[in-house]
Amino acid sequence: MRPSSRVVLVEAFLGRVGQEVSPDMADIQGAIIDLHMFLLVGGQERSVSQYADLLQQADLSLTATTPLPSGYVLMEATATGER
């Protein structure tokens, strides 16, 4: 990976009980996505901090998180030490 390269992740995070969900992200949509990921590839729900830990293991740093109007979150990472 070139030092100026970026990795971009787009993830749907489930809300907590009682937390408002974006009108574009129906409550059931997140659950269906999680179910598909679990059944197809053994995936699991992760928090932003857990993604930061995984990225760190790959010598990447989480440099930005941007909530999108759709209810998804865009996360950007760069090579460790690059910002």
VONU-273422 format. One record per atom (N, C-alpha, C): y, x, z. Coordinates in steps of 0.1 Angstrom, whole numbers, plus 5000, padded with zeros to 4 digits. Layout:
REM residues N
YXZ...
This chain:
REM residues 83
498850085000500050005000501250095000502150064991503450144991504350115003505050215008505850195020506850075019507350045007508249935005507549795002506249795002505549675000505549575012505449455009505349355019504149265018503649215029502549115029503148985033502948885026503448755030502348655032502348595044501348495048502048355050501348255045501848115047500848045055501147995067500147925076500747795081499847705083500147575089499647585104500547575113500247575127500147435133499047405140498947275146499947265158500547155160501447135171500647105184501347115195500747085208500846935210500046885219500046745222501446705226501946595220503346545223504446615215504146725208505146795200505346725187506646715183506846655170506346735159505846675148505346735136506246705125506446795116507346775104506846655097507746565092507346445085506446475073506546595067505746635056504346695060504146715072502946775077502246675086501546585081500846475088499946535099499746475110498946525121497546555115497046475107495646495102495546605092496646645085496546745075496146885082496746915093496447045099495047045104494546935109493146935114492146945102492446885091491646895079491547045074492747105073492847245069491947335078492047315091491347395101489847365099489447245097488047205095487447275083488247275072487747345060487647495062488647555068488547695071487347735080487047655090485947685099484647665092484447565084483247535077482947635066483947665058483747745046483747895049484547945058484548095060484548135075484248035084484148075098485548105104486548045098487948065103488248005116489448035121489847985134491347965134491847885143493247865144493847985152494948045147495548155153497048135155497648195166499048185168499748295161501048285161501848395154501548525161501448525174501248655181499848705178498848625176497548665172497548725158498348665149498548725136499148865137500148875145500849005147499849105152498949075161497949165166496949205154496549105146495649145135496349235125497649205122498449285113498549425118498749445131498949575137497649655136496449585137495249655134495049715120495849655111495849695097497049785094497649845105498849925104500049855097500149735100501249655095502049595107503349565105504149505115504749375110504649275118505249145115506749165116507449145105508849165105509749035105509148925101509948805100508948685100509448575107508748445106509848345102509448255092510448155088509748025087510147925096509547795095510047725082509147665075509547595063509647445065510447375057510547225059509247155058508247205051506947135050506147145062506547225072505747235084504947365085504947435074504247565073505247675078504647795081505447905085505148025076506248085071506048205063506248325072505248415071505348545079505348655070506248755072506348875064505948995073505249085066504849215073505049325064505249445070505449575062504549675069504449785062503749905068504349945081503549975091504050015104505150125103506250095110507350195109508350155098508050065089508950025078509549895083510849875081511449745084512549715074
